[in-house]
Amino acid sequence: MQYTNEDMLELSASFIEQPVMSLRTGGPVAVIMSPIINPHNLKVEGFYCQDRFEKKKKGNTLILVTQDIRDILKQGLVINDYETLAQPDELVRLRDVLQTKFELIGKPVETVSKQKVGKVIDFATENSTFYIQKLYIAQSLLKSFSGGQLSIDRTQIVEITNKKIVIQEILKGHKAKGTVPASAPATS
């Protein structure tokens, strides 16, 4: 798989509503609607797509698996052909991930000591592997006056559940007892 941007991070919003371009036809065949995220390894496994040819038909949501993406361009994601897009029930290996319906945006984030940090407002994905590398957290109004938004590296994540994300303790100005430096890898 070749990419025009070598191992760059892409914000999640940069994929949404992007066209899926076919090499065979030379034009768009679908539009990206939302990512399919595996909560066990924080990888974008694919994207739900709106079929460009069957817009009015019910059940026209197709899936583009990330391994089928040939290139990422400013004009959109490039695939070999329209036939690369799959119906959700055809993807047996992704069945469990599809059934979880995991949503990352809006997920509450707290530390190991149960201190509420905020909610995920965006994430950055490495464009060659599609692993999520960073989470961007909006803090509560009170905390945001002093600290603004937070960027959490994937190594700081301790646990991901369907209801929340647990991260290591956050350092604040001085080292408090029991805190872990932000660069320390997460332990499972």
MARPA-814302 format. One line per 3 residues: for each residue x, y, z of C-alpha. Coordinates in steps of 0.2 Angstrom, whole numbers, plus 5000, padded with zeros to 4 digits. Example, Ala and Ser with C-alpha at 12.3 -4.5 7.8 and 13.67 -1.06 7.14 Angstrom:
<pts>
5062 4978 5039; 5068 4995 5036
</pts>
This chain:
<pts>
5000 5000 5000; 5007 5017 4995; 5002 5034 5002
5007 5051 4997; 5009 5057 5015; 5022 5046 5024
5015 5041 5041; 5006 5057 5044; 4993 5059 5057
4975 5063 5050; 4961 5071 5061; 4945 5061 5060
4936 5075 5052; 4948 5075 5037; 4940 5058 5032
4921 5062 5035; 4912 5066 5019; 4927 5063 5008
4924 5054 4991; 4929 5036 4988; 4937 5037 4971
4939 5021 4960; 4954 5019 4949; 4944 5009 4937
4931 5022 4933; 4942 5037 4938; 4928 5045 4948
4919 5044 4965; 4909 5029 4969; 4905 5033 4987
4906 5045 5001; 4914 5042 5019; 4901 5044 5032
4909 5038 5048; 4924 5027 5055; 4923 5009 5061
4934 5008 5076; 4940 4993 5085; 4939 4997 5104
4952 4983 5108; 4966 4990 5099; 4960 5008 5094
4962 5004 5075; 4950 5011 5062; 4946 4995 5053
4935 5003 5040; 4923 5017 5035; 4904 5016 5033
4901 5024 5016; 4886 5031 5007; 4884 5022 4990
4885 5035 4976; 4874 5025 4964; 4860 5019 4976
4857 5035 4987; 4838 5033 4987; 4838 5014 4991
4837 5008 5009; 4851 4998 5015; 4864 5007 5004
4877 5009 5017; 4893 5000 5012; 4909 4997 5021
4927 5002 5015; 4939 4991 5024; 4955 5001 5027
4966 4987 5019; 4958 4991 5003; 4963 5009 5002
4976 5011 4989; 4980 5030 4992; 4975 5045 5002
4974 5061 4991; 4967 5078 4994; 4952 5073 4983
4948 5058 4993; 4952 5040 4997; 4957 5029 4982
4952 5011 4979; 4953 4999 4965; 4935 4998 4960
4917 4999 4967; 4917 4981 4970; 4929 4983 4984
4915 4991 4994; 4906 4977 5005; 4889 4975 5013
4891 4974 5032; 4884 4956 5032; 4898 4950 5020
4912 4955 5033; 4913 4940 5044; 4930 4945 5052
4923 4962 5057; 4906 4956 5063; 4911 4958 5082
4918 4975 5079; 4902 4980 5069; 4891 4974 5082
4899 4984 5096; 4895 5000 5087; 4909 5009 5096
4909 5028 5096; 4925 5037 5101; 4919 5055 5099
4909 5061 5115; 4916 5047 5126; 4920 5052 5143
4938 5051 5149; 4944 5049 5167; 4960 5045 5176
4964 5029 5185; 4960 5038 5201; 4942 5042 5194
4946 5060 5191; 4935 5066 5177; 4946 5074 5163
4933 5078 5149; 4926 5071 5133; 4934 5065 5117
4931 5078 5103; 4943 5072 5090; 4956 5059 5087
4971 5058 5075; 4975 5042 5065; 4991 5037 5057
4987 5036 5039; 4998 5021 5035; 4992 5009 5048
4975 5018 5053; 4979 5016 5072; 4973 5030 5082
4988 5039 5090; 4981 5054 5099; 4964 5058 5107
4959 5076 5109; 4949 5080 5125; 4938 5095 5129
4939 5098 5147; 4925 5105 5158; 4922 5123 5157
4931 5126 5174; 4946 5116 5169; 4947 5123 5152
4951 5141 5159; 4967 5135 5166; 4972 5121 5154
4961 5121 5138; 4961 5106 5127; 4971 5090 5131
4980 5079 5119; 4982 5061 5125; 4994 5049 5117
4988 5031 5115; 5002 5025 5127; 4993 5034 5141
4977 5024 5139; 4974 5011 5152; 4957 5005 5148
4943 5007 5135; 4925 5002 5139; 4909 5006 5130
4905 5019 5143; 4922 5028 5146; 4941 5029 5143
4953 5027 5157; 4970 5036 5156; 4985 5037 5167
4986 5051 5180; 4989 5069 5172; 5004 5079 5179
4999 5096 5184; 5014 5109 5187; 5022 5098 5200
5024 5080 5203; 5011 5073 5215; 5012 5057 5224
5007 5042 5213; 5007 5051 5196; 5014 5044 5181
5024 5054 5168; 5014 5057 5152; 5028 5048 5142
5027 5032 5152; 5018 5018 5142; 5002 5011 5148
5001 4994 5156; 4987 4982 5154
</pts>
